[in-house]
C-alpha cells in the first residue's frame, strides 16, 4: 500500500463486503448515487455521511485508505465549494471582501456540493477496495445483458471496463516510478516559472505514454496467446451467486434514499 493513488485498487480482505455478490454492491451504488443527488441540506448530507461511514466500517478497511482515495481530488472539491460560495447570493450576507460577498445560502450550497463529491468518491472507493475489477465488469455485464438483443456489445464493454480498472493504477505507478527516477537525477520543479514547469511535466508524459503503450501491447499479445477472440462466447471462471445477505444489503440502501427523499 505504498503508492499514493488508492482509488481503483482492490484490497484483499475477508469482510462481509468482500464476500457479497458484486451485483448487489453495484446495484447498491446506483441507489446510493440516486440518494446523493437528492441531498440539498446539512441534515440530508449528514445522513449520507453516516451511512457511508457505516459501510466503510463494514469493509474492515482502515479509514485512512479512504482519506487517501479522496486526497488527489481535494483541489476539485475545493473549487466546487468556492464556486458555490462566491456565485450564489441566497440567504443572509455573512462576509464581504472587496467584490466578493459570501451569503449563508451560498455557503450551504458549497458545503453540500463538496459533501456530495466526497460521498461519490468514498463509495466508489468502497466498491473498488472490496471488489476485484473483473468481478465489477462481470456484474456490469450481467446488468447490461438484456441490451445485447439490441446489438449492444456487452462483452466488449465489460472487457474495456475491466482493463481500464486494472490499468489506471498501473499507469499511475509507472508515472510515480519515472518521477522518482527523474528526481534522483536532479529533476525539480521548485523555483521554476510556470512555463518551465509545464514544459518539464509534458516531458515526463512522454515516457509514461510510451510505457502505457508497451504494457497494452504486452497484454494484447498475452490475450492472443491464450486464444482470446472478440465475439467468441465468453465463460466466467468465478460464477456469481446471489444470496439472501445480498438482498438484505441491497434493501439497506433504500433507507438513506427514503429518509433523504422524506426530508427534501
Rosetta constraint file for C-alpha pairs under 8 A:
AtomPair CA 3 CA 173 HARMONIC 6.98 0.50
AtomPair CA 4 CA 68 HARMONIC 7.13 0.50
AtomPair CA 5 CA 68 HARMONIC 7.27 0.50
AtomPair CA 5 CA 69 HARMONIC 6.63 0.50
AtomPair CA 5 CA 72 HARMONIC 7.57 0.50
AtomPair CA 5 CA 169 HARMONIC 6.91 0.50
AtomPair CA 5 CA 172 HARMONIC 7.17 0.50
AtomPair CA 6 CA 65 HARMONIC 6.92 0.50
AtomPair CA 6 CA 66 HARMONIC 7.74 0.50
AtomPair CA 6 CA 68 HARMONIC 6.24 0.50
AtomPair CA 6 CA 69 HARMONIC 4.84 0.50
AtomPair CA 6 CA 125 HARMONIC 7.83 0.50
AtomPair CA 6 CA 169 HARMONIC 7.92 0.50
AtomPair CA 7 CA 69 HARMONIC 4.90 0.50
AtomPair CA 7 CA 70 HARMONIC 7.86 0.50
AtomPair CA 7 CA 124 HARMONIC 7.62 0.50
AtomPair CA 7 CA 125 HARMONIC 5.46 0.50
AtomPair CA 7 CA 128 HARMONIC 7.02 0.50
AtomPair CA 7 CA 129 HARMONIC 7.85 0.50
AtomPair CA 8 CA 125 HARMONIC 6.80 0.50
AtomPair CA 8 CA 128 HARMONIC 5.31 0.50
AtomPair CA 8 CA 129 HARMONIC 7.25 0.50
AtomPair CA 8 CA 165 HARMONIC 6.14 0.50
AtomPair CA 8 CA 166 HARMONIC 7.73 0.50
AtomPair CA 8 CA 168 HARMONIC 7.28 0.50
AtomPair CA 8 CA 169 HARMONIC 6.49 0.50
AtomPair CA 9 CA 128 HARMONIC 5.77 0.50
AtomPair CA 9 CA 129 HARMONIC 5.72 0.50
AtomPair CA 9 CA 169 HARMONIC 6.80 0.50
AtomPair CA 10 CA 128 HARMONIC 5.48 0.50
AtomPair CA 10 CA 129 HARMONIC 4.27 0.50
AtomPair CA 10 CA 130 HARMONIC 6.05 0.50
AtomPair CA 10 CA 131 HARMONIC 6.21 0.50
AtomPair CA 10 CA 132 HARMONIC 5.66 0.50
AtomPair CA 10 CA 133 HARMONIC 7.52 0.50
AtomPair CA 11 CA 129 HARMONIC 4.93 0.50
AtomPair CA 11 CA 130 HARMONIC 6.24 0.50
AtomPair CA 12 CA 18 HARMONIC 7.93 0.50
AtomPair CA 12 CA 129 HARMONIC 7.73 0.50
AtomPair CA 12 CA 130 HARMONIC 7.12 0.50
AtomPair CA 13 CA 18 HARMONIC 6.36 0.50
AtomPair CA 13 CA 60 HARMONIC 7.91 0.50
AtomPair CA 13 CA 130 HARMONIC 7.40 0.50
AtomPair CA 14 CA 18 HARMONIC 5.81 0.50
AtomPair CA 14 CA 19 HARMONIC 6.82 0.50
AtomPair CA 15 CA 19 HARMONIC 6.59 0.50
AtomPair CA 15 CA 58 HARMONIC 6.88 0.50
AtomPair CA 15 CA 59 HARMONIC 5.59 0.50
AtomPair CA 15 CA 60 HARMONIC 6.13 0.50
AtomPair CA 16 CA 20 HARMONIC 6.39 0.50
AtomPair CA 16 CA 58 HARMONIC 6.72 0.50
AtomPair CA 16 CA 59 HARMONIC 6.76 0.50
AtomPair CA 17 CA 58 HARMONIC 6.73 0.50
AtomPair CA 17 CA 59 HARMONIC 5.48 0.50
AtomPair CA 17 CA 130 HARMONIC 6.24 0.50
AtomPair CA 18 CA 59 HARMONIC 7.14 0.50
AtomPair CA 18 CA 130 HARMONIC 4.86 0.50
AtomPair CA 18 CA 131 HARMONIC 6.38 0.50
AtomPair CA 20 CA 24 HARMONIC 7.07 0.50
AtomPair CA 20 CA 25 HARMONIC 7.28 0.50
AtomPair CA 20 CA 245 HARMONIC 7.60 0.50
AtomPair CA 20 CA 246 HARMONIC 6.16 0.50
AtomPair CA 21 CA 25 HARMONIC 6.91 0.50
AtomPair CA 21 CA 240 HARMONIC 6.31 0.50
AtomPair CA 21 CA 241 HARMONIC 6.37 0.50
AtomPair CA 21 CA 242 HARMONIC 5.94 0.50
AtomPair CA 21 CA 243 HARMONIC 7.68 0.50
AtomPair CA 21 CA 246 HARMONIC 6.45 0.50
AtomPair CA 22 CA 26 HARMONIC 6.13 0.50
AtomPair CA 22 CA 131 HARMONIC 6.70 0.50
AtomPair CA 22 CA 135 HARMONIC 6.24 0.50
AtomPair CA 22 CA 136 HARMONIC 6.13 0.50
AtomPair CA 22 CA 139 HARMONIC 5.82 0.50
AtomPair CA 22 CA 240 HARMONIC 7.76 0.50
AtomPair CA 23 CA 27 HARMONIC 5.96 0.50
AtomPair CA 23 CA 136 HARMONIC 7.71 0.50
AtomPair CA 23 CA 139 HARMONIC 4.85 0.50
AtomPair CA 23 CA 140 HARMONIC 7.46 0.50
AtomPair CA 23 CA 142 HARMONIC 7.94 0.50
AtomPair CA 24 CA 28 HARMONIC 5.89 0.50
AtomPair CA 24 CA 242 HARMONIC 7.98 0.50
AtomPair CA 24 CA 246 HARMONIC 5.65 0.50
AtomPair CA 24 CA 247 HARMONIC 7.29 0.50
AtomPair CA 24 CA 249 HARMONIC 7.18 0.50
AtomPair CA 24 CA 250 HARMONIC 5.84 0.50
AtomPair CA 25 CA 29 HARMONIC 6.12 0.50
AtomPair CA 25 CA 127 HARMONIC 6.86 0.50
AtomPair CA 25 CA 250 HARMONIC 7.36 0.50
AtomPair CA 26 CA 30 HARMONIC 6.48 0.50
AtomPair CA 26 CA 127 HARMONIC 7.49 0.50
AtomPair CA 26 CA 136 HARMONIC 7.47 0.50
AtomPair CA 26 CA 139 HARMONIC 7.18 0.50
AtomPair CA 26 CA 140 HARMONIC 7.69 0.50
AtomPair CA 27 CA 31 HARMONIC 6.45 0.50
AtomPair CA 27 CA 250 HARMONIC 7.13 0.50
AtomPair CA 28 CA 32 HARMONIC 6.11 0.50
AtomPair CA 28 CA 249 HARMONIC 7.80 0.50
AtomPair CA 28 CA 250 HARMONIC 5.38 0.50
AtomPair CA 28 CA 253 HARMONIC 6.03 0.50
AtomPair CA 29 CA 33 HARMONIC 6.09 0.50
AtomPair CA 29 CA 123 HARMONIC 7.18 0.50
AtomPair CA 29 CA 124 HARMONIC 7.84 0.50
AtomPair CA 29 CA 127 HARMONIC 7.95 0.50
AtomPair CA 30 CA 34 HARMONIC 6.38 0.50
AtomPair CA 31 CA 35 HARMONIC 6.37 0.50
AtomPair CA 31 CA 253 HARMONIC 6.42 0.50
AtomPair CA 31 CA 254 HARMONIC 7.29 0.50
AtomPair CA 31 CA 257 HARMONIC 7.28 0.50
AtomPair CA 32 CA 36 HARMONIC 6.15 0.50
AtomPair CA 32 CA 253 HARMONIC 6.45 0.50
AtomPair CA 32 CA 256 HARMONIC 7.72 0.50
AtomPair CA 32 CA 257 HARMONIC 7.02 0.50
AtomPair CA 33 CA 37 HARMONIC 6.26 0.50
AtomPair CA 33 CA 120 HARMONIC 7.10 0.50
AtomPair CA 34 CA 38 HARMONIC 6.76 0.50
AtomPair CA 34 CA 257 HARMONIC 7.31 0.50
AtomPair CA 35 CA 39 HARMONIC 6.77 0.50
AtomPair CA 35 CA 48 HARMONIC 7.92 0.50
AtomPair CA 35 CA 256 HARMONIC 6.67 0.50
AtomPair CA 35 CA 257 HARMONIC 4.66 0.50
AtomPair CA 35 CA 260 HARMONIC 6.69 0.50
AtomPair CA 35 CA 261 HARMONIC 7.64 0.50
AtomPair CA 36 CA 48 HARMONIC 6.98 0.50
AtomPair CA 36 CA 116 HARMONIC 6.15 0.50
AtomPair CA 36 CA 119 HARMONIC 7.51 0.50
AtomPair CA 36 CA 120 HARMONIC 7.80 0.50
AtomPair CA 37 CA 116 HARMONIC 7.59 0.50
AtomPair CA 38 CA 260 HARMONIC 6.74 0.50
AtomPair CA 38 CA 261 HARMONIC 6.76 0.50
AtomPair CA 38 CA 264 HARMONIC 7.49 0.50
AtomPair CA 39 CA 44 HARMONIC 5.41 0.50
AtomPair CA 39 CA 45 HARMONIC 5.84 0.50
AtomPair CA 39 CA 48 HARMONIC 7.98 0.50
AtomPair CA 39 CA 112 HARMONIC 7.42 0.50
AtomPair CA 39 CA 116 HARMONIC 7.48 0.50
AtomPair CA 39 CA 260 HARMONIC 6.61 0.50
AtomPair CA 39 CA 264 HARMONIC 7.76 0.50
AtomPair CA 40 CA 44 HARMONIC 6.68 0.50
AtomPair CA 40 CA 45 HARMONIC 7.21 0.50
AtomPair CA 40 CA 109 HARMONIC 7.47 0.50
AtomPair CA 40 CA 112 HARMONIC 6.45 0.50
AtomPair CA 40 CA 264 HARMONIC 7.33 0.50
AtomPair CA 41 CA 45 HARMONIC 6.06 0.50
AtomPair CA 41 CA 108 HARMONIC 7.22 0.50
AtomPair CA 41 CA 109 HARMONIC 7.81 0.50
AtomPair CA 41 CA 112 HARMONIC 6.47 0.50
AtomPair CA 42 CA 46 HARMONIC 6.08 0.50
AtomPair CA 42 CA 108 HARMONIC 7.48 0.50
AtomPair CA 42 CA 112 HARMONIC 6.80 0.50
AtomPair CA 43 CA 47 HARMONIC 6.48 0.50
AtomPair CA 44 CA 48 HARMONIC 6.39 0.50
AtomPair CA 44 CA 259 HARMONIC 7.90 0.50
AtomPair CA 44 CA 260 HARMONIC 5.42 0.50
AtomPair CA 44 CA 263 HARMONIC 7.04 0.50
AtomPair CA 45 CA 49 HARMONIC 6.31 0.50
AtomPair CA 45 CA 112 HARMONIC 6.63 0.50
AtomPair CA 45 CA 115 HARMONIC 6.83 0.50
AtomPair CA 45 CA 116 HARMONIC 7.61 0.50
AtomPair CA 46 CA 50 HARMONIC 6.01 0.50
AtomPair CA 47 CA 51 HARMONIC 6.23 0.50
AtomPair CA 47 CA 256 HARMONIC 6.70 0.50
AtomPair CA 47 CA 260 HARMONIC 7.42 0.50
AtomPair CA 48 CA 52 HARMONIC 6.15 0.50
AtomPair CA 48 CA 119 HARMONIC 7.36 0.50
AtomPair CA 48 CA 256 HARMONIC 6.70 0.50
AtomPair CA 49 CA 53 HARMONIC 6.03 0.50
AtomPair CA 49 CA 119 HARMONIC 6.97 0.50
AtomPair CA 50 CA 54 HARMONIC 6.26 0.50
AtomPair CA 51 CA 55 HARMONIC 6.36 0.50
AtomPair CA 51 CA 256 HARMONIC 7.15 0.50
AtomPair CA 52 CA 56 HARMONIC 6.18 0.50
AtomPair CA 52 CA 119 HARMONIC 7.25 0.50
AtomPair CA 52 CA 122 HARMONIC 7.55 0.50
AtomPair CA 52 CA 123 HARMONIC 6.89 0.50
AtomPair CA 53 CA 57 HARMONIC 6.18 0.50
AtomPair CA 54 CA 58 HARMONIC 6.35 0.50
AtomPair CA 55 CA 59 HARMONIC 6.42 0.50
AtomPair CA 55 CA 126 HARMONIC 7.81 0.50
AtomPair CA 56 CA 60 HARMONIC 6.93 0.50
AtomPair CA 56 CA 61 HARMONIC 6.96 0.50
AtomPair CA 56 CA 63 HARMONIC 7.18 0.50
AtomPair CA 56 CA 126 HARMONIC 6.63 0.50
AtomPair CA 57 CA 61 HARMONIC 7.02 0.50
AtomPair CA 57 CA 63 HARMONIC 7.88 0.50
AtomPair CA 59 CA 126 HARMONIC 7.41 0.50
AtomPair CA 59 CA 130 HARMONIC 7.04 0.50
AtomPair CA 61 CA 65 HARMONIC 7.18 0.50
AtomPair CA 62 CA 66 HARMONIC 7.42 0.50
AtomPair CA 63 CA 67 HARMONIC 6.41 0.50
AtomPair CA 64 CA 68 HARMONIC 6.20 0.50
AtomPair CA 65 CA 69 HARMONIC 6.31 0.50
AtomPair CA 66 CA 70 HARMONIC 6.44 0.50
AtomPair CA 66 CA 122 HARMONIC 6.32 0.50
AtomPair CA 66 CA 125 HARMONIC 6.65 0.50
AtomPair CA 66 CA 126 HARMONIC 7.93 0.50
AtomPair CA 67 CA 71 HARMONIC 6.13 0.50
AtomPair CA 68 CA 72 HARMONIC 7.43 0.50
AtomPair CA 69 CA 121 HARMONIC 7.44 0.50
AtomPair CA 69 CA 122 HARMONIC 7.36 0.50
AtomPair CA 69 CA 125 HARMONIC 6.71 0.50
AtomPair CA 70 CA 74 HARMONIC 6.58 0.50
AtomPair CA 70 CA 118 HARMONIC 6.88 0.50
AtomPair CA 70 CA 121 HARMONIC 6.34 0.50
AtomPair CA 70 CA 122 HARMONIC 6.90 0.50
AtomPair CA 73 CA 77 HARMONIC 6.34 0.50
AtomPair CA 74 CA 78 HARMONIC 6.01 0.50
AtomPair CA 75 CA 79 HARMONIC 6.12 0.50
AtomPair CA 76 CA 80 HARMONIC 6.26 0.50
AtomPair CA 77 CA 81 HARMONIC 6.22 0.50
AtomPair CA 77 CA 114 HARMONIC 5.41 0.50
AtomPair CA 77 CA 117 HARMONIC 6.75 0.50
AtomPair CA 77 CA 118 HARMONIC 7.62 0.50
AtomPair CA 78 CA 82 HARMONIC 6.16 0.50
AtomPair CA 78 CA 114 HARMONIC 7.24 0.50
AtomPair CA 79 CA 83 HARMONIC 6.02 0.50
AtomPair CA 80 CA 84 HARMONIC 6.45 0.50
AtomPair CA 80 CA 110 HARMONIC 6.82 0.50
AtomPair CA 80 CA 113 HARMONIC 6.85 0.50
AtomPair CA 80 CA 114 HARMONIC 6.50 0.50
AtomPair CA 81 CA 85 HARMONIC 6.21 0.50
AtomPair CA 81 CA 109 HARMONIC 7.81 0.50
AtomPair CA 81 CA 110 HARMONIC 4.12 0.50
AtomPair CA 81 CA 111 HARMONIC 6.08 0.50
AtomPair CA 81 CA 113 HARMONIC 6.47 0.50
AtomPair CA 81 CA 114 HARMONIC 5.63 0.50
AtomPair CA 82 CA 86 HARMONIC 6.04 0.50
AtomPair CA 82 CA 110 HARMONIC 6.53 0.50
AtomPair CA 83 CA 87 HARMONIC 5.88 0.50
AtomPair CA 83 CA 110 HARMONIC 7.24 0.50
AtomPair CA 84 CA 88 HARMONIC 5.72 0.50
AtomPair CA 84 CA 106 HARMONIC 5.51 0.50
AtomPair CA 84 CA 107 HARMONIC 7.03 0.50
AtomPair CA 84 CA 109 HARMONIC 6.02 0.50
AtomPair CA 84 CA 110 HARMONIC 4.67 0.50
AtomPair CA 84 CA 113 HARMONIC 7.94 0.50
AtomPair CA 85 CA 102 HARMONIC 6.10 0.50
AtomPair CA 85 CA 103 HARMONIC 7.19 0.50
AtomPair CA 85 CA 106 HARMONIC 4.36 0.50
AtomPair CA 85 CA 107 HARMONIC 4.83 0.50
AtomPair CA 85 CA 108 HARMONIC 7.85 0.50
AtomPair CA 85 CA 109 HARMONIC 7.10 0.50
AtomPair CA 85 CA 110 HARMONIC 5.36 0.50
AtomPair CA 86 CA 100 HARMONIC 6.53 0.50
AtomPair CA 86 CA 101 HARMONIC 6.44 0.50
AtomPair CA 86 CA 102 HARMONIC 5.93 0.50
AtomPair CA 86 CA 106 HARMONIC 6.81 0.50
AtomPair CA 87 CA 106 HARMONIC 7.11 0.50
AtomPair CA 88 CA 103 HARMONIC 7.22 0.50
AtomPair CA 88 CA 105 HARMONIC 6.97 0.50
AtomPair CA 88 CA 106 HARMONIC 4.65 0.50
AtomPair CA 89 CA 101 HARMONIC 7.94 0.50
AtomPair CA 89 CA 102 HARMONIC 7.39 0.50
AtomPair CA 89 CA 103 HARMONIC 5.68 0.50
AtomPair CA 89 CA 105 HARMONIC 6.87 0.50
AtomPair CA 89 CA 106 HARMONIC 6.13 0.50
AtomPair CA 90 CA 103 HARMONIC 5.97 0.50
AtomPair CA 90 CA 104 HARMONIC 6.74 0.50
AtomPair CA 90 CA 105 HARMONIC 4.62 0.50
AtomPair CA 90 CA 106 HARMONIC 6.11 0.50
AtomPair CA 91 CA 103 HARMONIC 5.74 0.50
AtomPair CA 91 CA 104 HARMONIC 5.12 0.50
AtomPair CA 91 CA 105 HARMONIC 4.76 0.50
AtomPair CA 91 CA 106 HARMONIC 7.66 0.50
AtomPair CA 92 CA 103 HARMONIC 5.42 0.50
AtomPair CA 92 CA 104 HARMONIC 5.35 0.50
AtomPair CA 92 CA 105 HARMONIC 7.30 0.50
AtomPair CA 93 CA 101 HARMONIC 7.19 0.50
AtomPair CA 93 CA 102 HARMONIC 6.02 0.50
AtomPair CA 93 CA 103 HARMONIC 4.33 0.50
AtomPair CA 93 CA 104 HARMONIC 6.32 0.50
AtomPair CA 94 CA 101 HARMONIC 7.66 0.50
AtomPair CA 94 CA 102 HARMONIC 5.53 0.50
AtomPair CA 94 CA 103 HARMONIC 5.28 0.50
AtomPair CA 94 CA 104 HARMONIC 6.24 0.50
AtomPair CA 95 CA 101 HARMONIC 5.69 0.50
AtomPair CA 95 CA 102 HARMONIC 5.02 0.50
AtomPair CA 95 CA 103 HARMONIC 7.06 0.50
AtomPair CA 96 CA 100 HARMONIC 5.86 0.50
AtomPair CA 96 CA 101 HARMONIC 4.33 0.50
AtomPair CA 96 CA 102 HARMONIC 6.29 0.50
AtomPair CA 97 CA 101 HARMONIC 6.26 0.50
AtomPair CA 102 CA 106 HARMONIC 6.72 0.50
AtomPair CA 102 CA 107 HARMONIC 6.95 0.50
AtomPair CA 103 CA 107 HARMONIC 6.21 0.50
AtomPair CA 104 CA 108 HARMONIC 6.21 0.50
AtomPair CA 105 CA 109 HARMONIC 6.16 0.50
AtomPair CA 106 CA 110 HARMONIC 6.03 0.50
AtomPair CA 107 CA 111 HARMONIC 6.22 0.50
AtomPair CA 108 CA 112 HARMONIC 6.03 0.50
AtomPair CA 109 CA 113 HARMONIC 5.94 0.50
AtomPair CA 110 CA 114 HARMONIC 6.15 0.50
AtomPair CA 111 CA 115 HARMONIC 6.04 0.50
AtomPair CA 112 CA 116 HARMONIC 6.12 0.50
AtomPair CA 113 CA 117 HARMONIC 6.36 0.50
AtomPair CA 114 CA 118 HARMONIC 6.19 0.50
AtomPair CA 115 CA 119 HARMONIC 6.10 0.50
AtomPair CA 116 CA 120 HARMONIC 6.24 0.50
AtomPair CA 117 CA 121 HARMONIC 6.31 0.50
AtomPair CA 118 CA 122 HARMONIC 5.95 0.50
AtomPair CA 119 CA 123 HARMONIC 6.06 0.50
AtomPair CA 120 CA 124 HARMONIC 6.14 0.50
AtomPair CA 121 CA 125 HARMONIC 6.13 0.50
AtomPair CA 122 CA 126 HARMONIC 6.34 0.50
AtomPair CA 123 CA 127 HARMONIC 6.29 0.50
AtomPair CA 124 CA 128 HARMONIC 6.25 0.50
AtomPair CA 125 CA 129 HARMONIC 5.78 0.50
AtomPair CA 126 CA 130 HARMONIC 6.17 0.50
AtomPair CA 127 CA 131 HARMONIC 5.83 0.50
AtomPair CA 128 CA 132 HARMONIC 6.85 0.50
AtomPair CA 128 CA 133 HARMONIC 7.29 0.50
AtomPair CA 131 CA 135 HARMONIC 6.40 0.50
AtomPair CA 131 CA 136 HARMONIC 6.49 0.50
AtomPair CA 132 CA 136 HARMONIC 6.44 0.50
AtomPair CA 133 CA 137 HARMONIC 6.24 0.50
AtomPair CA 133 CA 162 HARMONIC 5.34 0.50
AtomPair CA 133 CA 163 HARMONIC 7.97 0.50
AtomPair CA 133 CA 165 HARMONIC 5.86 0.50
AtomPair CA 133 CA 166 HARMONIC 6.57 0.50
AtomPair CA 134 CA 138 HARMONIC 6.03 0.50
AtomPair CA 134 CA 162 HARMONIC 5.27 0.50
AtomPair CA 135 CA 139 HARMONIC 6.14 0.50
AtomPair CA 136 CA 140 HARMONIC 6.25 0.50
AtomPair CA 136 CA 162 HARMONIC 7.38 0.50
AtomPair CA 137 CA 141 HARMONIC 6.03 0.50
AtomPair CA 137 CA 158 HARMONIC 4.83 0.50
AtomPair CA 137 CA 159 HARMONIC 6.89 0.50
AtomPair CA 137 CA 161 HARMONIC 5.98 0.50
AtomPair CA 137 CA 162 HARMONIC 5.34 0.50
AtomPair CA 138 CA 142 HARMONIC 6.14 0.50
AtomPair CA 138 CA 158 HARMONIC 6.61 0.50
AtomPair CA 139 CA 143 HARMONIC 6.43 0.50
AtomPair CA 140 CA 144 HARMONIC 6.21 0.50
AtomPair CA 140 CA 158 HARMONIC 6.73 0.50
AtomPair CA 141 CA 145 HARMONIC 5.87 0.50
AtomPair CA 141 CA 154 HARMONIC 5.89 0.50
AtomPair CA 141 CA 155 HARMONIC 6.54 0.50
AtomPair CA 141 CA 157 HARMONIC 7.67 0.50
AtomPair CA 141 CA 158 HARMONIC 5.56 0.50
AtomPair CA 144 CA 148 HARMONIC 7.14 0.50
AtomPair CA 144 CA 154 HARMONIC 6.33 0.50
AtomPair CA 145 CA 154 HARMONIC 6.41 0.50
AtomPair CA 147 CA 151 HARMONIC 6.98 0.50
AtomPair CA 147 CA 152 HARMONIC 5.81 0.50
AtomPair CA 147 CA 154 HARMONIC 7.57 0.50
AtomPair CA 148 CA 152 HARMONIC 4.81 0.50
AtomPair CA 148 CA 153 HARMONIC 6.35 0.50
AtomPair CA 148 CA 154 HARMONIC 6.09 0.50
AtomPair CA 153 CA 157 HARMONIC 6.34 0.50
AtomPair CA 154 CA 158 HARMONIC 6.17 0.50
AtomPair CA 155 CA 159 HARMONIC 6.13 0.50
AtomPair CA 155 CA 231 HARMONIC 7.91 0.50
AtomPair CA 155 CA 234 HARMONIC 7.76 0.50
AtomPair CA 156 CA 160 HARMONIC 6.11 0.50
AtomPair CA 156 CA 230 HARMONIC 7.51 0.50
AtomPair CA 157 CA 161 HARMONIC 6.18 0.50
AtomPair CA 158 CA 162 HARMONIC 6.12 0.50
AtomPair CA 159 CA 163 HARMONIC 6.13 0.50
AtomPair CA 160 CA 164 HARMONIC 6.02 0.50
AtomPair CA 161 CA 165 HARMONIC 6.13 0.50
AtomPair CA 162 CA 166 HARMONIC 6.34 0.50
AtomPair CA 163 CA 167 HARMONIC 5.92 0.50
AtomPair CA 164 CA 168 HARMONIC 6.01 0.50
AtomPair CA 165 CA 169 HARMONIC 7.52 0.50
AtomPair CA 166 CA 170 HARMONIC 6.81 0.50
AtomPair CA 167 CA 171 HARMONIC 5.99 0.50
AtomPair CA 168 CA 172 HARMONIC 6.39 0.50
AtomPair CA 169 CA 173 HARMONIC 6.13 0.50
AtomPair CA 170 CA 174 HARMONIC 6.23 0.50
AtomPair CA 171 CA 175 HARMONIC 6.14 0.50
AtomPair CA 171 CA 208 HARMONIC 7.35 0.50
AtomPair CA 171 CA 212 HARMONIC 6.45 0.50
AtomPair CA 172 CA 176 HARMONIC 6.10 0.50
AtomPair CA 173 CA 177 HARMONIC 6.17 0.50
AtomPair CA 174 CA 178 HARMONIC 6.20 0.50
AtomPair CA 174 CA 208 HARMONIC 6.65 0.50
AtomPair CA 174 CA 211 HARMONIC 7.58 0.50
AtomPair CA 175 CA 179 HARMONIC 6.03 0.50
AtomPair CA 175 CA 208 HARMONIC 5.74 0.50
AtomPair CA 176 CA 180 HARMONIC 6.19 0.50
AtomPair CA 177 CA 181 HARMONIC 6.22 0.50
AtomPair CA 178 CA 182 HARMONIC 6.19 0.50
AtomPair CA 178 CA 204 HARMONIC 7.65 0.50
AtomPair CA 178 CA 207 HARMONIC 7.76 0.50
AtomPair CA 178 CA 208 HARMONIC 7.43 0.50
AtomPair CA 179 CA 183 HARMONIC 6.17 0.50
AtomPair CA 179 CA 204 HARMONIC 7.50 0.50
AtomPair CA 180 CA 184 HARMONIC 6.17 0.50
AtomPair CA 181 CA 185 HARMONIC 6.64 0.50
AtomPair CA 182 CA 186 HARMONIC 6.65 0.50
AtomPair CA 182 CA 187 HARMONIC 5.26 0.50
AtomPair CA 183 CA 187 HARMONIC 4.42 0.50
AtomPair CA 183 CA 188 HARMONIC 6.39 0.50
AtomPair CA 189 CA 197 HARMONIC 5.83 0.50
AtomPair CA 189 CA 200 HARMONIC 7.88 0.50
AtomPair CA 192 CA 196 HARMONIC 6.02 0.50
AtomPair CA 192 CA 197 HARMONIC 6.03 0.50
AtomPair CA 193 CA 197 HARMONIC 6.26 0.50
AtomPair CA 194 CA 198 HARMONIC 6.18 0.50
AtomPair CA 195 CA 199 HARMONIC 6.15 0.50
AtomPair CA 196 CA 200 HARMONIC 6.18 0.50
AtomPair CA 197 CA 201 HARMONIC 6.14 0.50
AtomPair CA 198 CA 202 HARMONIC 6.12 0.50
AtomPair CA 199 CA 203 HARMONIC 6.22 0.50
AtomPair CA 200 CA 204 HARMONIC 6.41 0.50
AtomPair CA 201 CA 205 HARMONIC 6.53 0.50
AtomPair CA 202 CA 206 HARMONIC 6.98 0.50
AtomPair CA 203 CA 207 HARMONIC 7.84 0.50
AtomPair CA 204 CA 208 HARMONIC 6.71 0.50
AtomPair CA 205 CA 209 HARMONIC 5.97 0.50
AtomPair CA 206 CA 210 HARMONIC 6.21 0.50
AtomPair CA 207 CA 211 HARMONIC 6.00 0.50
AtomPair CA 208 CA 212 HARMONIC 6.19 0.50
AtomPair CA 209 CA 213 HARMONIC 6.32 0.50
AtomPair CA 210 CA 214 HARMONIC 6.26 0.50
AtomPair CA 211 CA 215 HARMONIC 6.23 0.50
AtomPair CA 212 CA 216 HARMONIC 6.16 0.50
AtomPair CA 213 CA 217 HARMONIC 6.07 0.50
AtomPair CA 214 CA 218 HARMONIC 6.15 0.50
AtomPair CA 215 CA 219 HARMONIC 6.11 0.50
AtomPair CA 216 CA 220 HARMONIC 6.16 0.50
AtomPair CA 217 CA 221 HARMONIC 6.22 0.50
AtomPair CA 218 CA 222 HARMONIC 6.18 0.50
AtomPair CA 219 CA 223 HARMONIC 6.15 0.50
AtomPair CA 220 CA 224 HARMONIC 6.11 0.50
AtomPair CA 221 CA 225 HARMONIC 6.05 0.50
AtomPair CA 222 CA 226 HARMONIC 6.41 0.50
AtomPair CA 223 CA 227 HARMONIC 6.56 0.50
AtomPair CA 223 CA 228 HARMONIC 5.39 0.50
AtomPair CA 224 CA 228 HARMONIC 5.30 0.50
AtomPair CA 224 CA 229 HARMONIC 7.43 0.50
AtomPair CA 228 CA 232 HARMONIC 7.93 0.50
AtomPair CA 242 CA 246 HARMONIC 6.23 0.50
AtomPair CA 242 CA 247 HARMONIC 7.86 0.50
AtomPair CA 243 CA 247 HARMONIC 6.87 0.50
AtomPair CA 244 CA 248 HARMONIC 6.42 0.50
AtomPair CA 245 CA 249 HARMONIC 6.02 0.50
AtomPair CA 246 CA 250 HARMONIC 6.13 0.50
AtomPair CA 247 CA 251 HARMONIC 6.13 0.50
AtomPair CA 248 CA 252 HARMONIC 6.23 0.50
AtomPair CA 249 CA 253 HARMONIC 7.14 0.50
AtomPair CA 250 CA 254 HARMONIC 7.48 0.50
AtomPair CA 251 CA 255 HARMONIC 7.57 0.50
AtomPair CA 252 CA 256 HARMONIC 7.99 0.50
AtomPair CA 253 CA 257 HARMONIC 6.68 0.50
AtomPair CA 254 CA 258 HARMONIC 5.88 0.50
AtomPair CA 255 CA 259 HARMONIC 6.20 0.50
AtomPair CA 256 CA 260 HARMONIC 5.83 0.50
AtomPair CA 257 CA 261 HARMONIC 6.04 0.50
AtomPair CA 258 CA 262 HARMONIC 6.05 0.50
AtomPair CA 259 CA 263 HARMONIC 6.18 0.50
AtomPair CA 260 CA 264 HARMONIC 6.31 0.50
